[in-house]
Amino acid sequence: MAKIVYVDWDERLSGVIKDFLIASGHECVAVARGALACDAVREMGADVAIIEVMMPDVCGFEICRRLRADGELFTTPVMLVSYMAADEEIQHGLAQGADDYLPKPLDSNLFLARLTSLLANSASVAEPDALTGLVSHRLEKYSVQHRISARKPFALVCLELVNLVEFGHKAGIDARNRALRHAARILTVCGKPLNDELFRPAHMGAGHFMCLIQPDMADKYCGLVHNSWQEHVPEMYSTLGLALPVDGRSLPNGVPWVSALVYYTVCSSRAGGSVQECFETLASIRDHARRVGDGVYADRRAR
């Protein structure tokens, strides 16, 4: 059973949806004014908010932004619903931090299936990554959206382990996992001296890591991470019983050298933005870094 807040000015439809959700085994509160939505989510301790976009007082997009800006509510899953469901509106809604967007009239089977999927995905948000013990990729994305919606500046730092897949194929899964845990330790240890309350590294999957950090600390942190990887990765190879590469790239048995790319972008959030835009900027930096090679790369343009 989930606790659900349903926000819609149409009280007749709200009653129908509320009855349907209750009959499906959930607890539901209906709210007719957008201005009351965040308070309702907070008071109920809601597991999900379902919000009509075209509210007469505070629109669904703004409600979503307010939830994502709230330090207590920013991980609340949000489903937007509306008769206004062209591709542009859907993309705009997702850019405001919504997790899903369904067109009206709601198909009951599709609605329940998407709601079930949304609840299932949100259940593991707070759980740490099983392999590295770092923050989950879902919580990291919510955290980025929180900073954007709250208009708080941040730097988004990425660490990519280059050749990790090939390394795992040659050296084995255990060796690959050890490399991932090694990277997680480096990210954590290098962040401690900064005393940054914002700092929280996450494993985003495969050989990709990400963390939020104060903009003025990003250069120092990236340098520490890159230097630490270069300094300690030979020791990792040694503990795995692998010789160091003779050509700086691969071992005699074909095991590749795992190098580190560290790159970041800065977001001032003065003009809003989205998680997708941040990730697109990082992808552009990554493409450049992969062409140039091992090192630290930055986009310091404040957006």
matplotlib code that plots the C-alpha trace (Angstrom):
import matplotlib.pyplot as plt

x = [0.0, 1.3, 0.3, -0.8, -1.6, -3.7, -3.9, -6.6, -9.1, -11.8, -13.3, -15.6, -12.6, -10.6, -13.3, -13.2, -9.4, -9.3, -11.9, -9.9, -6.6, -8.2, -9.9, -6.4, -5.1, -3.6, -4.3, -5.2, -5.8, -7.3, -6.2, -8.1, -5.7, -2.1, -1.0, -1.8, 0.0, 3.4, 1.8, -0.4, 2.6, 4.4, 1.5, 0.7, 4.3, 3.2, 5.0, 4.0, 2.3, 0.0, -0.5, -2.7, -0.7, -3.4, -4.3, -6.0, -3.8, -0.4, 0.3, 1.6, 5.0, 5.5, 4.2, 6.8, 9.5, 8.5, 8.7, 12.1, 13.3, 12.2, 15.0, 12.6, 10.4, 12.8, 12.9, 9.1, 8.1, 6.0, 3.6, 2.1, -1.3, -3.0, -5.1, -2.2, 0.1, 1.9, 5.6, 6.7, 4.6, 5.8, 9.4, 9.0, 7.3, 10.1, 12.6, 10.9, 11.8, 8.7, 9.3, 6.4, 3.8, 0.5, -2.1, -5.8, -8.2, -6.4, -6.4, -6.9, -4.6, -1.8, -2.2, -1.9, 1.0, 3.0, 2.2, 3.3, 6.6, 7.2, 6.7, 9.0, 11.8, 11.5, 11.7, 15.4, 16.3, 17.7, 19.6, 23.3, 24.9, 25.4, 28.9, 30.5, 28.5, 28.1, 24.8, 22.5, 22.3, 18.6, 19.3, 22.1, 19.8, 17.2, 19.9, 21.0, 17.4, 17.0, 20.0, 18.6, 15.0, 16.3, 18.5, 21.6, 25.0, 26.9, 29.6, 28.9, 32.0, 32.4, 35.0, 35.2, 37.3, 38.5, 39.0, 37.1, 34.9, 37.9, 39.8, 36.9, 36.9, 40.6, 41.2, 37.8, 34.7, 36.3, 39.2, 36.7, 34.7, 37.9, 38.7, 35.2, 35.6, 39.0, 37.6, 34.8, 37.3, 39.4, 36.3, 35.3, 38.8, 39.6, 36.3, 36.8, 39.4, 37.0, 34.4, 31.7, 28.2, 27.1, 29.6, 28.1, 29.7, 27.5, 28.1, 26.1, 26.7, 29.6, 32.8, 31.0, 30.9, 29.5, 29.3, 27.9, 30.4, 30.7, 31.9, 35.0, 36.1, 35.8, 39.3, 41.0, 38.9, 39.3, 43.1, 43.1, 41.0, 43.1, 46.4, 45.3, 44.2, 47.5, 49.4, 47.5, 46.3, 49.8, 49.3, 45.9, 47.4, 50.0, 47.5, 45.6, 48.9, 49.1, 52.3, 52.5, 52.1, 55.3, 53.9, 51.7, 48.6, 48.4, 50.0, 51.7, 48.6, 46.4, 44.9, 44.4, 45.5, 42.5, 43.0, 40.9, 39.1, 37.9, 35.7, 33.1, 30.6, 29.4, 25.8, 24.8, 21.0, 20.3, 18.3, 17.0, 17.9, 17.5, 19.3, 19.3, 21.0, 23.7, 24.3, 24.4, 27.1, 29.1, 28.7, 30.2, 33.2, 33.6, 33.7, 36.5, 38.3, 38.2, 39.8, 42.6, 43.2, 43.8, 43.5, 41.2, 38.7, 36.3, 33.6, 33.6, 30.9, 28.2, 24.7]
y = [0.0, 3.5, 6.9, 9.0, 12.7, 13.4, 17.1, 18.2, 21.1, 18.8, 17.4, 15.0, 13.4, 13.5, 11.5, 8.8, 8.6, 8.5, 5.7, 3.8, 4.1, 3.1, 0.1, -0.8, -1.0, 2.4, 5.3, 8.5, 12.2, 14.5, 18.2, 20.7, 23.6, 23.6, 25.9, 23.2, 20.4, 20.5, 20.8, 17.8, 15.7, 16.7, 16.1, 12.7, 11.6, 10.7, 8.0, 9.7, 12.8, 12.7, 16.2, 17.8, 20.2, 22.8, 23.9, 27.3, 28.7, 27.0, 24.9, 21.4, 22.3, 24.8, 22.3, 19.9, 22.5, 23.4, 19.7, 19.3, 22.5, 21.4, 19.9, 17.3, 16.4, 16.5, 12.7, 12.3, 10.6, 12.9, 11.8, 14.6, 14.1, 16.4, 16.7, 19.0, 16.1, 17.1, 16.0, 19.5, 19.6, 16.1, 17.0, 20.3, 18.4, 15.9, 18.8, 20.3, 17.1, 14.9, 11.2, 10.4, 12.2, 10.6, 12.0, 12.3, 10.7, 8.2, 4.6, 2.7, -0.3, 1.9, 4.3, 1.6, -0.1, 3.2, 4.0, 0.5, 0.9, 4.4, 3.2, 0.2, 2.4, 4.8, 2.1, 1.8, 5.5, 5.8, 2.5, 2.7, 1.2, -2.5, -2.8, 0.4, 1.6, 5.0, 6.9, 5.4, 6.9, 7.7, 9.7, 11.6, 12.6, 13.8, 15.7, 17.5, 18.4, 19.7, 22.1, 23.3, 23.8, 25.5, 27.8, 26.8, 26.7, 23.5, 21.7, 18.3, 16.1, 12.9, 10.2, 7.7, 4.6, 4.1, 0.5, -0.9, -3.2, -4.6, -4.9, -7.0, -9.3, -10.0, -9.9, -11.1, -9.8, -9.8, -7.6, -5.2, -4.9, -4.3, -1.4, 0.0, -0.2, 1.3, 4.3, 4.7, 4.9, 7.5, 9.7, 9.4, 10.0, 12.9, 14.6, 14.4, 17.3, 19.7, 19.7, 20.3, 19.5, 19.2, 16.5, 13.1, 10.7, 8.2, 5.2, 5.8, 2.4, 0.6, 2.7, 6.0, 8.0, 11.4, 13.8, 17.2, 19.7, 23.4, 25.2, 26.7, 23.3, 21.5, 22.2, 21.1, 18.0, 16.8, 17.2, 15.2, 12.4, 12.2, 12.2, 9.7, 7.3, 7.6, 7.1, 4.1, 2.2, 0.4, -0.9, -2.2, -4.1, -5.5, -6.8, -8.5, -10.2, -8.3, -6.8, -3.2, -2.5, -2.3, 0.2, 2.3, 0.8, -3.0, -6.0, -8.8, -11.0, -8.3, -6.9, -3.1, -0.3, 1.4, 5.1, 7.9, 10.8, 13.4, 16.2, 18.6, 21.4, 24.3, 25.3, 28.6, 27.8, 31.5, 30.8, 27.4, 24.4, 20.7, 17.5, 16.5, 19.8, 19.1, 15.6, 16.8, 19.3, 16.6, 14.3, 17.0, 17.4, 13.6, 13.4, 15.9, 14.2, 10.8, 12.3, 14.0, 11.3, 10.8, 14.0, 16.6, 18.6, 21.4, 23.6, 26.6, 28.5, 29.2, 28.6]
z = [0.0, -0.9, 0.4, -2.5, -2.9, -6.0, -7.0, -9.4, -9.6, -11.0, -7.8, -9.6, -11.4, -8.1, -6.4, -9.2, -9.1, -5.3, -5.2, -7.9, -6.0, -2.7, -4.4, -5.7, -2.2, -1.7, 0.7, -1.2, -0.3, -2.9, -3.1, -5.2, -4.9, -6.2, -3.4, -0.9, -2.7, -0.9, 2.5, 1.8, 0.6, 3.8, 6.2, 4.7, 4.3, 0.7, -1.3, -4.6, -5.8, -8.9, -10.2, -12.8, -14.9, -15.6, -12.1, -11.9, -9.1, -9.1, -12.2, -12.0, -13.4, -10.5, -7.9, -9.2, -9.0, -5.4, -4.4, -5.9, -4.3, -0.8, 1.3, 2.8, -0.2, -3.1, -3.5, -3.7, -7.0, -9.1, -11.9, -14.0, -15.7, -18.2, -21.3, -22.4, -23.4, -26.6, -26.8, -25.9, -22.7, -21.7, -22.2, -20.3, -17.4, -17.2, -17.2, -14.1, -12.3, -12.9, -13.0, -15.4, -17.4, -18.5, -20.9, -19.9, -20.0, -17.9, -19.1, -15.8, -16.7, -18.0, -15.1, -12.5, -14.3, -14.5, -10.9, -9.8, -11.7, -10.3, -6.7, -7.3, -8.7, -5.8, -3.1, -3.6, -3.9, -0.4, -0.5, -1.1, -4.2, -3.3, -4.9, -3.8, -0.8, -2.4, -3.0, -5.6, -9.1, -8.6, -5.4, -7.1, -10.0, -7.5, -5.6, -8.9, -9.6, -6.0, -6.4, -9.8, -8.5, -5.3, -7.5, -5.5, -7.3, -7.6, -9.6, -10.9, -11.0, -12.9, -12.7, -15.5, -15.4, -19.0, -20.3, -17.3, -19.4, -21.3, -18.0, -16.5, -19.6, -19.3, -15.5, -14.3, -12.6, -9.2, -10.4, -12.1, -8.9, -6.9, -9.3, -8.7, -5.0, -5.2, -7.2, -4.6, -1.8, -3.6, -4.2, -0.6, 1.0, -1.3, -0.4, 3.4, 3.7, 1.9, 4.7, 2.1, 3.3, -0.3, -1.1, -1.7, -4.3, -6.2, -8.5, -11.6, -13.1, -14.9, -14.6, -14.0, -10.8, -10.0, -7.1, -6.2, -4.8, -4.1, -7.3, -5.7, -4.5, -7.8, -9.2, -6.1, -5.6, -9.3, -9.0, -5.8, -7.3, -10.5, -8.7, -6.2, -8.9, -10.7, -7.5, -6.2, -9.3, -9.6, -6.1, -7.1, -10.0, -7.8, -5.2, -8.1, -9.1, -12.3, -13.6, -14.7, -18.4, -20.5, -22.9, -20.5, -22.1, -21.6, -19.9, -21.7, -21.2, -22.8, -19.6, -20.4, -18.1, -16.4, -16.6, -15.1, -16.7, -14.3, -15.6, -14.2, -15.1, -13.0, -12.7, -11.0, -11.6, -12.0, -15.1, -14.1, -16.2, -16.0, -15.0, -18.7, -19.7, -17.0, -18.3, -21.9, -21.0, -19.2, -22.2, -24.4, -22.0, -21.9, -25.7, -25.7, -22.8, -24.5, -27.6, -25.7, -23.0, -19.3, -17.2, -15.6, -17.7, -16.8, -18.2, -15.8, -17.5, -14.9, -16.2]

ax = plt.figure().add_subplot(projection="3d")
ax.plot(x, y, z, "-o")
ax.set_aspect("equal")
plt.show()
